[in-house]
Amino acid sequence: MCFGTRVTSSVKELQKFYNVSKLIGKTAVNNNLVYHHANGWAHPLMWIIPQESSKHITPSMWGIMPPTDMGADYQNYYKEAARFGAGLNARSEKLFDHYIYKNSAFTKRCIIPVDGFFEPHTAPKNFKIPFYFERKNKTLISLAGLYTTTRDGFNTFTILTKEATPLFKKIHNTKNRRPVILNDEDVEVWLSSDLSQNDILSVMHEDMDDAVLHAYPISKDLYSPKVDSNRPDIIDEVPYRELEIEY
C-alpha cells in the first residue's frame, strides 16, 4: 500500500511537465505543497490533476471521502475511517463496485504527481525496512487516483493500487501491492471522458514497467513519530545487515 510520497518539484515544474496551470479555488495553500515525506496518515493537501478540469493542477486532501459528507468535518471522518485505511488507497479491483469508487470511476479520475514514494520491506524476524521508489531518470511519476468533491466543495483523493509486479513482490513483500503508475503516454488518456470500463482496466493493467523504476533502502526515521521525517536527507540510502535481497 502507498501511504507515503515525496513531492519536491515546484509548482512551475509541475505546470511545465504536464502543460497545466494552477487552480486554487477556495482552498488555502501553504509552502506550494512541497514535501520530502508526505505522510498519508496526516492527510496532507497535495496537487492533483482532476479529470473535470484536466488542464489544471488543484489542491486536494489525501484520503477520499464520500461526496455526501462535509469536508469541514474531515478530522472526524478520518478518525472513524482509520480502521479502513482512511481512504488513502483504493483497490483497483473494486473500482466499479465500491460505493465511493464507482461514483468516481468514470468522471472523477485524477493524477497525483510525485517525485517518488515509500514502501515497507519485511526482512527476517519481522524487521521493517523502508524503501524509496523513483524513476531511474528522476522525472515525475504520475500516480493514478480517484477524487470526490464533498457537499461543501472540498476535494479529497485516493491512490489506486493493484497486485504487485515482481519488483514490488520482492520489496513490498507483506501486502504484495503496488500503486498504479501511469505511463507518460497514458496521462491524457486517463483524464479522458471517453473511456469505457474495459479501457480503464486496460490502462491500469498496462501501467509503468518495473524496469523504469529504482528502489533502495532508507532510514527508519521514516516510521518514527519522534523525529521529523519531512527533511531532504530522508531519501539517502542506508545499508541494513538484515536485508537479504538484491535491489
BAFI-3210 file (N, C-alpha, C; in Angstrom, 3 decimals, decimal comma, padded with zeros to 6 digits):
// residues 247
n [1|2|3|4|5|6|7|8|9|10|11|12|13|14|15|16|17|18|19|20|21|22|23|24|25|26|27|28|29|30|31|32|33|34|35|36|37|38|39|40|41|42|43|44|45|46|47|48|49|50|51|52|53|54|55|56|57|58|59|60|61|62|63|64|65|66|67|68|69|70|71|72|73|74|75|76|77|78|79|80|81|82|83|84|85|86|87|88|89|90|91|92|93|94|95|96|97|98|99|100|101|102|103|104|105|106|107|108|109|110|111|112|113|114|115|116|117|118|119|120|121|122|123|124|125|126|127|128|129|130|131|132|133|134|135|136|137|138|139|140|141|142|143|144|145|146|147|148|149|150|151|152|153|154|155|156|157|158|159|160|161|162|163|164|165|166|167|168|169|170|171|172|173|174|175|176|177|178|179|180|181|182|183|184|185|186|187|188|189|190|191|192|193|194|195|196|197|198|199|200|201|202|203|204|205|206|207|208|209|210|211|212|213|214|215|216|217|218|219|220|221|222|223|224|225|226|227|228|229|230|231|232|233|234|235|236|237|238|239|240|241|242|243|244|245|246|247]
n.u [000,845|000,384|001,387|002,966|004,568|006,809|007,164|008,771|009,116|008,666|005,783|005,889|007,471|005,807|003,665|004,909|005,749|003,348|001,926|-000,039|-002,070|-002,257|-004,876|-006,516|-008,895|-011,080|-009,428|-006,942|-003,451|-000,273|003,293|003,552|002,882|004,972|006,819|009,174|008,674|005,560|003,247|000,683|-001,129|-001,314|-002,904|-002,244|-002,546|-002,318|-001,113|-003,293|-004,264|-007,299|-009,898|-012,178|-011,235|-008,929|-006,781|-005,538|-003,740|-004,716|-005,335|-005,827|-007,102|-005,458|-006,989|-009,786|-013,157|-016,701|-018,876|-021,152|-020,559|-019,313|-016,592|-015,554|-015,748|-013,636|-011,694|-013,076|-014,219|-011,962|-010,904|-012,795|-012,671|-010,180|-009,645|-010,279|-008,319|-008,508|-009,140|-006,851|-005,730|-007,079|-008,360|-007,872|-009,243|-011,749|-012,920|-015,270|-017,401|-017,363|-018,868|-018,025|-015,974|-017,118|-018,650|-016,828|-015,293|-015,747|-015,948|-014,412|-011,617|-008,124|-004,790|-001,952|000,797|004,097|007,463|008,526|007,922|007,193|007,675|007,228|009,567|009,664|011,955|013,793|012,703|010,701|011,590|011,273|011,915|012,185|011,696|012,619|011,092|011,709|011,769|014,160|015,217|014,740|012,547|009,154|006,606|003,498|000,895|-002,038|-005,319|-008,406|-010,974|-013,145|-015,700|-016,788|-019,897|-019,584|-017,788|-015,140|-012,178|-011,136|-008,845|-007,745|-005,210|-004,844|-004,377|-002,827|-002,327|000,874|003,727|006,744|009,045|007,854|006,773|009,062|010,064|007,922|006,828|004,959|002,264|002,055|001,290|001,014|001,244|-000,811|000,867|001,028|001,907|003,759|002,580|-000,020|-001,181|-002,867|-004,820|-005,888|-007,239|-009,276|-012,697|-013,918|-013,543|-014,230|-015,323|-013,645|-011,527|-010,476|-009,665|-007,703|-005,724|-004,858|-003,899|-001,817|000,287|003,143|006,268|008,284|011,000|011,560|011,801|013,547|014,596|015,491|016,876|016,137|016,421|015,135|013,915|011,791|009,557|009,327|007,595|008,794|010,733|011,487|010,574|010,175|012,264|015,166|017,240|015,975|015,701|018,189|020,352|020,514|022,389|021,505|022,167|020,376|018,999|018,153|017,868|018,545|018,750]
n.v [-001,193|002,306|004,735|006,898|009,637|011,558|014,864|017,165|018,744|021,934|024,141|025,427|023,629|021,386|022,429|022,876|020,273|018,859|020,541|022,354|024,667|026,480|026,045|027,293|027,894|027,838|026,798|027,141|027,419|026,490|026,829|025,864|023,209|021,320|018,468|016,515|014,172|013,181|012,239|010,052|009,511|011,830|013,282|015,211|018,204|017,947|018,361|017,645|016,490|016,933|015,052|016,483|019,005|019,090|020,567|021,782|021,984|021,304|021,832|019,118|017,014|014,260|011,253|009,826|010,937|010,316|011,833|012,829|013,696|016,284|018,336|019,990|018,528|016,781|015,828|014,348|012,450|011,053|010,008|008,102|006,509|005,399|002,721|001,481|002,196|004,858|005,919|006,323|004,682|002,900|-000,140|-001,258|-003,366|-003,182|-001,092|-000,613|-001,374|-000,575|001,525|004,208|004,478|003,716|005,840|007,652|006,498|006,829|009,579|011,088|010,632|010,984|012,420|012,056|013,835|012,940|012,910|010,634|007,654|005,815|002,536|-000,320|-002,895|-006,235|-007,758|-010,732|-011,988|-010,179|-007,581|-004,285|-002,415|000,645|001,517|003,582|004,590|005,588|007,074|005,889|007,847|010,069|011,720|013,043|011,075|009,737|009,046|007,082|008,011|008,553|010,982|012,918|015,386|017,086|017,960|020,596|021,559|020,583|019,015|015,642|012,857|009,578|007,045|004,713|001,188|-001,964|-005,512|-006,731|-006,334|-008,059|-006,585|-005,227|-007,329|-008,416|-006,377|-004,944|-006,975|-008,045|-007,061|-007,232|-005,427|-002,660|000,798|002,155|003,187|005,505|005,262|007,698|008,325|007,699|009,554|011,689|010,061|008,779|010,859|011,339|011,702|009,760|007,057|003,576|000,980|-001,239|000,040|001,621|-000,357|-001,553|000,465|000,614|-001,968|-002,176|-000,555|001,425|-000,104|-002,246|-002,026|000,609|001,792|002,548|001,343|001,629|001,061|003,130|005,460|004,370|006,356|007,267|005,995|006,776|008,372|010,192|011,725|014,167|013,360|014,661|015,807|016,740|014,745|012,341|010,544|009,484|006,755|003,851|001,264|-002,073|-004,747|-006,708|-007,022|-009,137|-009,235|-008,436|-005,276]
n.w [000,000|-000,583|001,397|001,758|000,182|-001,942|-002,809|-004,311|-006,463|-007,924|-008,205|-010,687|-012,113|-012,165|-013,629|-016,090|-016,839|-017,141|-018,722|-017,701|-015,772|-012,637|-010,326|-007,715|-006,204|-003,380|-001,476|000,940|000,458|001,559|001,430|-001,154|-001,358|-001,039|-000,201|001,520|002,754|002,478|004,584|004,460|006,526|007,897|006,318|004,160|002,144|-001,329|-004,726|-007,415|-010,683|-011,937|-013,547|-014,361|-014,768|-016,527|-017,429|-015,393|-012,257|-008,979|-005,463|-003,206|-000,613|000,835|001,139|000,527|000,660|001,041|-001,375|-000,257|002,255|004,509|003,858|005,794|008,067|008,107|009,950|011,928|010,233|009,159|011,490|012,236|009,985|009,969|010,580|008,255|006,542|006,001|003,528|001,980|000,038|-002,788|-003,829|-007,025|-008,083|-007,031|-008,234|-009,723|-008,168|-005,498|-003,061|-002,896|-004,842|-007,312|-008,085|-008,887|-010,830|-013,616|-014,088|-012,323|-012,242|-011,476|-011,522|-009,530|-009,075|-008,291|-006,966|-006,018|-004,017|-000,969|000,357|002,525|003,444|004,571|006,449|007,595|010,814|011,129|010,695|009,825|006,965|005,380|001,954|-000,796|-003,784|-007,103|-010,397|-012,747|-014,374|-012,908|-013,353|-013,062|-011,452|-012,323|-010,498|-010,503|-009,628|-007,779|-007,158|-005,020|-004,629|-001,926|-000,229|000,506|-001,312|-001,185|-002,155|-002,158|-002,338|-003,511|-003,852|-006,404|-006,247|-007,148|-007,874|-006,879|-008,959|-010,128|-009,006|-006,870|-005,408|-004,396|-002,760|-001,419|000,366|002,106|001,972|-000,776|-002,878|-005,201|-006,225|-008,868|-011,610|-014,004|-017,459|-019,322|-021,770|-021,287|-019,665|-020,593|-021,655|-019,378|-018,207|-019,931|-020,961|-022,356|-021,916|-021,737|-019,434|-019,879|-021,158|-019,082|-017,272|-018,814|-019,079|-016,432|-016,052|-017,893|-016,891|-015,745|-016,342|-014,288|-014,877|-015,349|-012,942|-009,855|-006,724|-003,276|000,052|002,917|005,721|008,899|010,222|008,841|009,800|012,401|014,998|016,594|015,429|012,877|009,751|007,441|005,661|003,688|003,586|003,988|001,955|001,568|000,911|002,983|004,411|005,443|007,555|007,960|005,626|003,010|000,285|-003,165|-004,746]
ca.u [000,000|001,176|000,972|003,929|005,108|007,741|006,797|009,660|009,070|007,944|004,553|006,261|007,937|004,621|002,909|005,640|005,779|002,015|001,303|-001,256|-001,953|-002,660|-006,236|-006,565|-010,250|-011,252|-008,528|-005,712|-002,272|000,976|004,548|003,440|002,614|006,231|007,053|010,190|007,887|004,143|002,697|-000,741|-001,940|-001,503|-003,859|-001,755|-003,013|-001,365|-001,602|-003,802|-004,852|-008,611|-010,497|-013,156|-010,511|-007,676|-005,720|-005,143|-003,437|-005,511|-005,070|-006,809|-006,639|-005,224|-007,919|-011,053|-014,373|-017,913|-019,306|-022,287|-020,059|-018,831|-015,150|-015,247|-015,740|-012,682|-010,981|-013,938|-014,385|-010,750|-010,752|-013,666|-012,323|-008,790|-009,581|-010,450|-007,255|-008,763|-009,294|-005,579|-005,585|-008,275|-008,033|-008,405|-010,149|-013,082|-013,190|-016,607|-018,488|-017,305|-019,874|-017,404|-015,168|-017,897|-019,156|-015,710|-014,534|-015,911|-015,932|-013,545|-010,267|-007,139|-003,363|-001,232|002,207|005,058|008,839|008,762|007,048|007,828|007,007|007,991|010,036|009,743|013,130|013,632|012,348|009,725|012,309|010,703|012,877|011,533|012,341|012,188|010,948|011,729|012,116|015,598|015,612|014,429|011,424|007,949|005,781|002,074|000,091|-003,454|-006,178|-009,795|-011,260|-014,534|-015,929|-017,791|-021,055|-019,158|-016,813|-013,798|-011,680|-010,324|-008,425|-007,128|-004,283|-005,245|-003,357|-003,087|-001,462|002,291|004,561|007,907|009,842|007,115|006,659|010,341|010,288|006,697|006,616|003,910|000,967|002,089|000,532|001,780|000,370|-000,941|001,762|000,684|002,904|003,632|001,663|-001,387|-001,652|-004,050|-005,834|-006,509|-008,104|-010,290|-014,076|-014,470|-013,086|-015,158|-014,797|-012,515|-010,412|-009,910|-008,969|-006,516|-004,697|-004,308|-003,172|-000,603|000,929|004,592|007,047|009,260|012,345|011,716|011,886|014,684|014,205|016,608|016,506|016,413|016,407|013,916|013,286|010,533|008,460|009,381|006,800|009,582|011,661|010,912|010,992|009,949|013,541|015,787|018,073|015,206|015,841|019,562|020,408|021,032|022,568|020,992|022,682|019,217|018,399|018,627|017,507|019,266|017,872]
ca.v [000,000|003,524|005,668|007,986|010,082|012,687|015,832|018,313|019,569|023,180|024,311|025,741|022,392|020,565|023,049|022,660|018,846|018,404|021,579|022,756|025,867|026,288|026,452|027,184|027,886|028,336|026,097|027,845|026,604|026,982|026,166|025,282|021,768|020,589|017,551|015,474|012,990|013,442|011,094|009,984|009,474|013,221|013,821|016,477|018,716|017,689|018,720|016,617|016,935|016,292|014,791|017,514|020,236|018,385|021,499|022,460|021,293|021,912|021,174|018,132|016,348|012,821|010,460|010,087|010,985|010,254|013,168|013,252|014,225|017,666|018,415|020,681|017,529|015,748|015,226|013,311|011,378|010,248|009,287|006,929|005,686|004,937|001,250|001,051|002,788|006,300|006,337|006,698|003,844|002,205|-001,330|-001,102|-004,475|-002,812|000,224|-000,437|-001,842|000,041|002,592|005,514|004,463|003,576|007,160|008,435|005,728|007,303|011,039|011,759|010,077|012,065|012,102|012,618|013,928|012,802|012,612|009,260|007,187|004,926|001,270|-001,086|-004,272|-007,038|-008,627|-011,796|-011,625|-009,095|-006,315|-003,436|-001,520|001,472|001,685|004,714|004,288|006,724|006,705|005,893|009,114|011,109|012,572|012,884|009,871|010,053|008,029|007,111|008,126|008,984|012,062|013,304|016,752|016,986|018,855|021,989|021,922|020,209|017,873|014,619|011,875|008,327|006,464|003,368|000,139|-003,204|-006,615|-006,425|-006,867|-008,705|-005,696|-004,922|-008,570|-008,597|-005,333|-004,771|-008,424|-008,478|-006,746|-007,605|-004,471|-001,539|001,837|002,209|004,246|005,683|005,585|009,099|008,447|007,418|010,626|012,311|009,013|008,568|012,003|011,451|011,382|008,819|005,691|002,547|000,215|-002,039|000,962|001,994|-001,541|-001,776|001,451|000,227|-003,240|-001,947|000,662|001,544|-001,322|-002,231|-001,707|002,069|002,246|002,208|001,351|001,353|001,247|004,438|005,496|004,002|007,586|007,448|005,418|007,210|009,558|011,047|012,548|014,784|012,652|015,552|016,501|016,347|013,541|011,135|009,582|008,967|005,292|003,322|-000,198|-002,862|-006,115|-007,618|-007,093|-010,342|-009,176|-007,505|-004,208]
ca.w [000,000|-000,714|002,431|001,851|-001,101|-001,925|-003,849|-004,136|-007,674|-007,715|-008,972|-012,065|-012,752|-012,413|-014,720|-017,340|-017,169|-017,551|-019,540|-016,994|-014,946|-011,243|-009,980|-006,258|-005,652|-002,014|-000,565|001,285|000,170|002,131|001,054|-002,500|-001,219|-001,228|000,923|001,399|003,115|002,699|005,310|004,178|007,748|008,319|005,345|003,620|000,865|-002,406|-006,052|-008,312|-011,948|-011,931|-014,854|-014,715|-015,119|-016,804|-017,791|-014,159|-011,007|-007,920|-004,185|-002,754|000,607|000,666|001,938|-000,163|001,461|000,222|-001,800|000,570|003,524|004,540|004,017|007,048|009,132|007,704|011,078|012,490|009,253|009,084|012,756|012,167|008,823|010,076|010,580|006,869|005,741|005,896|002,144|001,363|-001,147|-003,269|-004,609|-008,375|-008,347|-006,541|-008,795|-010,284|-007,298|-004,177|-003,027|-003,176|-006,058|-008,547|-008,457|-009,415|-011,814|-014,980|-014,248|-011,360|-012,136|-011,344|-011,477|-008,393|-009,465|-007,196|-007,353|-005,608|-002,940|000,008|000,657|003,515|003,202|005,787|006,486|008,605|012,187|011,037|010,737|008,785|006,331|004,362|000,651|-001,612|-005,209|-008,013|-011,761|-012,972|-014,992|-011,910|-013,734|-012,254|-011,505|-012,370|-009,855|-010,868|-008,455|-007,865|-006,220|-004,809|-004,163|-000,862|-000,346|000,677|-002,328|-000,737|-002,919|-001,494|-003,338|-003,099|-004,825|-006,811|-006,131|-007,888|-007,466|-007,031|-010,027|-009,497|-008,154|-005,649|-004,642|-003,706|-001,760|-000,607|000,360|003,039|001,370|-002,193|-003,671|-005,755|-006,791|-010,329|-012,086|-015,411|-018,470|-019,730|-022,903|-020,831|-018,780|-021,204|-021,800|-018,073|-017,899|-020,969|-020,549|-023,334|-021,662|-021,273|-018,299|-020,352|-021,410|-017,782|-016,759|-019,640|-018,710|-015,127|-016,186|-018,681|-016,381|-015,879|-016,153|-013,188|-015,359|-015,370|-011,555|-008,996|-005,317|-002,380|001,464|003,521|007,176|009,621|010,716|008,104|010,577|013,796|015,335|017,473|014,658|011,690|008,539|006,300|005,520|002,420|003,615|004,293|000,851|001,485|001,022|004,247|004,339|006,575|007,539|007,980|004,303|002,321|-001,122|-004,021|-005,233]
c.u [000,875|000,661|001,948|004,479|006,103|007,390|007,647|009,744|008,230|006,661|004,882|006,728|006,774|003,837|003,587|005,578|004,442|001,296|-000,053|-001,000|-002,525|-004,063|-006,420|-007,986|-010,270|-010,259|-007,242|-004,513|-001,040|002,151|004,487|003,265|003,835|006,496|008,224|009,607|006,465|003,534|001,181|-001,612|-002,118|-002,457|-003,429|-002,543|-001,925|-001,978|-002,158|-004,191|-006,191|-009,193|-011,431|-012,519|-009,072|-006,536|-005,213|-004,594|-004,184|-005,252|-006,206|-006,235|-006,557|-006,080|-009,328|-012,235|-015,587|-018,363|-020,489|-021,854|-019,637|-017,327|-014,726|-015,164|-014,672|-011,975|-011,795|-014,090|-013,162|-010,517|-011,582|-013,226|-010,919|-008,683|-009,777|-009,376|-007,452|-008,822|-008,010|-005,338|-006,919|-007,825|-008,692|-009,379|-011,587|-013,606|-014,644|-017,731|-018,446|-018,188|-019,299|-016,750|-016,015|-018,471|-018,075|-015,037|-014,607|-015,713|-014,969|-012,249|-009,280|-005,728|-002,772|000,252|003,118|006,450|009,196|007,805|007,770|006,980|007,856|008,414|010,121|010,899|012,889|013,428|011,456|010,364|011,852|011,739|012,149|012,372|011,768|012,187|010,958|011,971|013,624|016,075|015,248|013,263|010,188|007,231|004,321|001,279|-001,365|-004,308|-007,616|-009,983|-012,765|-014,564|-017,070|-018,884|-020,675|-017,978|-015,373|-013,356|-010,857|-009,988|-007,871|-006,220|-004,720|-004,076|-003,795|-002,183|-000,013|002,880|005,858|008,749|009,153|006,892|007,927|010,498|009,086|006,092|005,628|002,530|000,886|001,165|001,507|000,808|000,272|-000,164|001,558|001,923|002,683|002,604|000,207|-001,954|-002,919|-005,178|-006,606|-007,501|-009,224|-011,670|-014,701|-014,115|-014,232|-014,549|-013,581|-011,297|-009,701|-009,105|-007,669|-005,393|-004,043|-003,465|-001,833|000,121|002,445|005,331|008,046|010,636|012,619|012,024|013,168|014,223|015,405|016,194|016,938|016,265|015,062|013,270|011,944|009,341|008,369|008,517|007,586|010,558|010,943|011,446|010,768|011,174|014,270|016,547|017,298|015,341|017,279|019,556|021,068|021,187|022,024|021,560|021,537|018,635|019,007|018,251|018,431|018,277|018,602]
c.v [001,237|004,562|006,824|008,340|011,211|013,590|017,082|019,172|020,818|023,200|024,584|024,498|021,464|021,112|022,794|021,203|018,390|019,399|021,987|024,071|025,584|026,831|026,221|027,070|028,439|027,748|026,885|026,917|027,269|026,181|025,468|023,767|020,933|019,751|016,628|014,133|013,446|012,181|011,080|010,063|010,860|013,954|015,181|016,914|018,459|018,148|017,501|017,288|016,216|016,139|015,910|018,849|019,838|019,277|022,273|021,469|022,041|021,181|020,242|017,417|014,839|012,046|010,689|009,997|010,841|011,660|013,699|013,848|015,687|017,679|019,093|019,711|016,463|015,089|014,104|012,147|010,465|009,451|008,007|005,967|005,087|003,418|000,670|001,638|004,248|006,804|006,714|005,948|003,221|001,022|-001,216|-002,218|-004,170|-001,533|000,430|-000,962|-001,254|001,293|003,989|005,502|004,453|004,912|008,053|007,778|006,291|008,813|011,767|010,970|011,244|011,509|012,796|012,657|013,836|012,601|011,173|008,889|006,129|003,666|000,489|-002,466|-004,996|-008,011|-009,734|-011,233|-010,377|-007,715|-005,464|-002,430|-000,680|001,564|002,920|004,289|005,591|006,214|006,774|007,208|010,328|012,020|012,220|011,560|010,303|008,904|008,191|007,156|008,438|010,141|012,225|014,776|016,695|018,039|020,331|022,346|021,609|018,971|016,932|013,545|010,617|007,846|005,036|002,398|-001,098|-004,299|-006,276|-007,075|-007,376|-007,818|-005,444|-006,164|-008,796|-007,613|-005,145|-006,158|-008,925|-008,261|-007,160|-006,739|-003,443|-000,465|001,669|003,435|004,393|005,876|007,031|009,275|008,179|008,513|011,272|011,299|008,838|009,671|012,197|011,062|010,302|007,363|004,783|001,852|-000,599|-001,171|001,316|000,841|-001,785|-000,808|001,074|-001,039|-003,041|-000,698|000,537|000,269|-001,159|-001,743|-000,204|002,608|001,788|002,315|000,985|001,652|002,594|004,334|005,076|005,207|007,826|006,994|005,959|008,448|010,571|011,955|013,101|014,067|013,478|016,429|015,958|015,028|012,264|010,102|009,115|007,458|004,879|001,814|-000,872|-004,275|-007,133|-007,860|-008,250|-010,367|-008,240|-006,478|-003,350]
c.w [000,000|000,274|002,598|000,476|-000,879|-003,094|-003,637|-005,390|-007,397|-008,538|-010,438|-012,806|-013,067|-013,606|-016,071|-017,768|-017,741|-018,467|-018,968|-016,271|-013,563|-011,016|-008,482|-005,731|-004,236|-001,028|-000,324|001,101|000,760|001,579|-000,296|-002,499|-001,585|000,014|000,590|001,823|003,407|003,300|005,121|005,410|008,348|007,377|004,795|002,383|-000,171|-003,721|-006,759|-009,632|-012,073|-013,335|-015,296|-015,091|-015,444|-017,276|-016,573|-013,131|-009,905|-006,609|-003,775|-001,538|000,381|001,665|001,418|000,801|000,540|-000,165|-000,991|001,900|003,381|004,756|005,301|008,220|008,911|008,885|011,714|011,523|009,230|010,363|012,736|011,068|008,912|009,996|009,178|005,953|005,431|004,455|001,431|000,062|-001,505|-004,116|-005,982|-008,730|-007,922|-007,186|-009,207|-009,393|-005,885|-004,160|-003,248|-004,555|-007,321|-009,006|-009,050|-010,615|-013,224|-015,142|-013,323|-011,133|-012,042|-011,411|-010,271|-008,774|-008,236|-007,776|-007,010|-004,496|-002,109|000,215|001,670|002,990|004,539|005,667|007,517|010,012|012,222|011,170|009,555|008,277|005,275|003,084|-000,032|-003,074|-006,004|-009,423|-011,939|-013,580|-014,134|-012,291|-012,908|-012,506|-011,442|-011,768|-010,269|-009,615|-008,821|-006,897|-006,072|-004,435|-003,165|-001,049|-000,210|-000,234|-002,010|-001,514|-002,038|-002,529|-002,687|-004,217|-005,124|-006,688|-006,900|-007,336|-007,751|-008,273|-009,382|-008,585|-006,828|-004,799|-003,821|-002,556|-000,847|-000,380|001,401|002,437|-000,098|-003,049|-004,260|-006,205|-008,302|-010,807|-013,587|-016,284|-018,920|-020,848|-022,513|-019,921|-019,339|-021,366|-020,498|-017,729|-018,930|-020,429|-021,424|-023,063|-021,208|-020,062|-018,717|-020,643|-020,104|-017,200|-017,527|-019,281|-017,386|-015,233|-016,879|-018,208|-016,420|-015,507|-015,001|-013,631|-015,370|-013,974|-010,867|-007,542|-004,450|-000,935|002,004|005,050|007,773|010,303|010,024|008,939|012,002|014,040|016,165|016,726|013,432|010,453|007,284|006,114|004,290|002,469|003,904|003,169|000,661|001,698|002,338|004,114|005,604|006,484|007,527|006,599|003,516|000,845|-001,878|-004,545|-006,247]
res [m|c|f|g|t|r|v|t|s|s|v|k|e|l|q|k|f|y|n|v|s|k|l|i|g|k|t|a|v|n|n|n|l|v|y|h|h|a|n|g|w|a|h|p|l|m|w|i|i|p|q|e|s|s|k|h|i|t|p|s|m|w|g|i|m|p|p|t|d|m|g|a|d|y|q|n|y|y|k|e|a|a|r|f|g|a|g|l|n|a|r|s|e|k|l|f|d|h|y|i|y|k|n|s|a|f|t|k|r|c|i|i|p|v|d|g|f|f|e|p|h|t|a|p|k|n|f|k|i|p|f|y|f|e|r|k|n|k|t|l|i|s|l|a|g|l|y|t|t|t|r|d|g|f|n|t|f|t|i|l|t|k|e|a|t|p|l|f|k|k|i|h|n|t|k|n|r|r|p|v|i|l|n|d|e|d|v|e|v|w|l|s|s|d|l|s|q|n|d|i|l|s|v|m|h|e|d|m|d|d|a|v|l|h|a|y|p|i|s|k|d|l|y|s|p|k|v|d|s|n|r|p|d|i|i|d|e|v|p|y|r|e|l|e|i|e|y]
***
